Structure formats: C-alpha cells, structure tokens
Amino acid sequence: MGFTTRNATKTTVEIFAPGNKVKSDFDAVAMEHLRMSGAYWGLTALDIMGRLGDMNADEIVAWILKCQDECGGFGGNYQHYPHILYTLSAVQILCLFDRLDAVDGDKIARRLMRCWYDRLHGQEFSLHQLGSQLICLSRHLTTFK
C-alpha cells in the first residue's frame, strides 16, 4: 500500500486527535509536551485538505480548556506548564473551529503581558523574538473584541 492522501489524512487524524492516549511508544511519551502545537499543525493540515470536519470540535475544545492554566496561558498538554507558544497554538486551534468564545480573551492577554514584562526585565531572550510572538498572538486575540 503506497502513500495516498487518504492514508495521510487518516494517519493525521489518528495522531493528533486529543483523545489519543497511546503511551506504549517512546516517541508518544517523549513528545507529549508538544501535543498542543502538534494538534495545531495537524488540524491545520486537515483544514487545508478539507477534512477538519472529520474531527470532534467539542472534544478538542474541551481538551484545550483542560490545558489552560489559572494564569490564562496554555500548556503543551493537560497539566503542563503554560508557555506562550502553546498559548498561541491553543488560540489558533480555537480560531480554526470558530470557538474563541470558549475562552476569556482578557485573561489570556493579561498572561501574555505578564510574560512580556517578565521577559523584558529578565532579558531571557530578545525583544524581537518576543515581539514577533506577541504580535502574532495579538492578531488572533483582536477577534475577541
């Protein structure tokens, strides 16, 4: 059986489905913290192929909400520490499903501003890197207003 779009689509759905709890494989365990970003890329690919409707949007949104920390940011998976990258991926996934109403945009914005302030004063990485991430995420957050 060779490579086909149908096989690739089926594999993408199976791999990035948030309910996928396959833990027997080392790669699955090693990459668990990247699930939010992986889900974004996989779901975007499905959207481009016209197959986003094959996914259970309610299940995905529920999983995303479980990944949100009290501070407003999102972790790479359930019970993972929030990070600006995973927060961006979570917001982008919610945009794909037109479900930004499921989260509090002000809470997310406050978290991002806190990250910006902390990184600015801690100089953990360049302002250019942080600025580009904040600009990208703020474009998505403007749809809240």
C-alpha positions as CSV (number, residue, x, y, z in Angstrom):
1,M,0.0,0.0,0.0
2,G,1.7,3.2,-1.1
3,F,1.3,6.8,0.2
4,T,-2.0,8.3,-0.6
5,T,-3.8,11.5,0.6
6,R,-6.4,9.2,2.2
7,N,-3.8,7.3,4.2
8,A,-2.0,10.6,5.2
9,T,-5.3,12.1,6.3
10,K,-6.3,9.1,8.3
11,T,-2.9,9.0,10.0
12,T,-3.1,12.7,10.7
13,V,-6.5,12.3,12.4
14,E,-5.3,9.4,14.5
15,I,-2.1,11.0,15.6
16,F,-3.4,14.5,16.5
17,A,-6.7,13.6,18.0
18,P,-6.6,15.0,21.5
19,G,-8.1,11.8,22.9
20,N,-5.2,9.7,21.6
21,K,-3.6,8.3,24.7
22,V,-1.2,5.8,23.1
23,K,1.6,5.7,25.7
24,S,3.4,2.4,24.7
25,D,5.6,4.1,22.2
26,F,8.6,6.1,23.4
27,D,8.0,8.8,20.9
28,A,4.5,9.4,22.2
29,V,5.8,9.8,25.7
30,A,8.8,11.9,24.7
31,M,6.6,14.3,22.6
32,E,3.6,14.5,25.0
33,H,4.6,18.1,25.9
34,L,4.3,19.2,22.3
35,R,0.7,17.9,21.7
36,M,-0.8,21.4,21.6
37,S,1.5,22.6,18.8
38,G,1.3,19.2,17.0
39,A,-2.5,19.4,17.2
40,Y,-2.4,22.9,15.7
41,W,-0.3,21.7,12.7
42,G,-2.2,18.5,12.2
43,L,-5.6,20.3,12.4
44,T,-4.4,23.0,10.0
45,A,-3.3,20.3,7.6
46,L,-6.7,18.7,7.8
47,D,-8.3,22.1,7.3
48,I,-6.3,22.6,4.1
49,M,-7.3,19.1,2.9
50,G,-10.9,20.0,3.6
51,R,-11.2,17.4,6.3
52,L,-11.4,19.4,9.5
53,G,-15.0,18.4,9.8
54,D,-13.9,14.8,10.5
55,M,-12.7,15.9,13.9
56,N,-14.9,16.3,17.0
57,A,-14.6,20.0,17.7
58,D,-16.3,19.8,21.1
59,E,-13.8,17.2,22.3
60,I,-10.9,19.2,21.0
61,V,-12.2,22.4,22.6
62,A,-12.7,20.6,25.9
63,W,-9.2,19.3,25.8
64,I,-7.8,22.8,25.0
65,L,-9.7,24.2,28.0
66,K,-8.2,21.5,30.3
67,C,-4.7,22.7,29.1
68,Q,-5.4,26.2,30.3
69,D,-3.7,27.3,33.5
70,E,-5.3,29.5,36.1
71,C,-2.9,32.3,34.9
72,G,-4.6,32.3,31.5
73,G,-1.8,30.6,29.5
74,F,-1.9,27.2,27.9
75,G,0.4,24.3,28.4
76,G,1.5,21.8,25.7
77,N,-0.8,19.2,27.2
78,Y,-3.0,18.7,30.2
79,Q,-1.3,19.5,33.5
80,H,1.8,21.0,31.7
81,Y,3.2,24.4,32.5
82,P,1.8,27.3,30.3
83,H,4.0,28.7,27.6
84,I,3.5,31.5,25.1
85,L,4.0,29.1,22.2
86,Y,1.3,26.7,23.4
87,T,-1.0,29.6,24.2
88,L,-0.6,30.7,20.5
89,S,-1.3,27.2,19.3
90,A,-4.4,26.9,21.5
91,V,-5.8,30.2,20.3
92,Q,-5.1,29.3,16.7
93,I,-6.9,25.9,17.1
94,L,-9.9,27.7,18.6
95,C,-9.9,30.1,15.6
96,L,-9.9,27.0,13.2
97,F,-13.1,25.9,14.9
98,D,-14.5,29.4,15.3
99,R,-14.7,28.8,19.1
100,L,-12.8,31.8,20.6
101,D,-15.9,32.4,22.7
102,A,-14.9,29.4,24.8
103,V,-12.1,31.3,26.5
104,D,-11.6,34.6,28.3
105,G,-9.5,36.8,25.9
106,D,-8.7,39.4,28.6
107,K,-7.3,36.7,30.9
108,I,-5.1,35.4,28.0
109,A,-4.0,38.9,27.2
110,R,-3.1,39.6,30.8
111,R,-0.9,36.5,30.9
112,L,0.8,37.5,27.7
113,M,1.5,40.9,29.0
114,R,3.0,39.4,32.2
115,C,5.2,37.2,30.1
116,W,6.3,40.2,28.1
117,Y,7.1,42.1,31.2
118,D,9.0,39.3,32.9
119,R,11.0,38.5,29.8
120,L,11.7,42.2,29.1
121,H,13.1,42.7,32.6
122,G,14.7,39.2,32.8
123,Q,16.2,39.5,29.3
124,E,15.6,35.8,28.8
125,F,15.5,36.3,25.0
126,S,15.5,39.2,22.6
127,L,12.7,41.7,22.3
128,H,12.5,40.9,18.6
129,Q,11.6,37.2,19.3
130,L,9.1,38.1,22.0
131,G,7.6,40.9,20.0
132,S,7.0,38.8,16.9
133,Q,5.2,36.1,19.1
134,L,3.1,38.7,20.8
135,I,2.2,40.4,17.5
136,C,1.1,37.1,16.0
137,L,-1.0,36.2,19.0
138,S,-2.5,39.6,19.4
139,R,-3.8,39.4,15.8
140,H,-5.9,36.4,17.0
141,L,-6.9,38.0,20.2
142,T,-8.3,41.1,18.4
143,T,-11.2,38.9,17.4
144,F,-12.4,38.8,21.0
145,K,-13.4,42.5,20.9
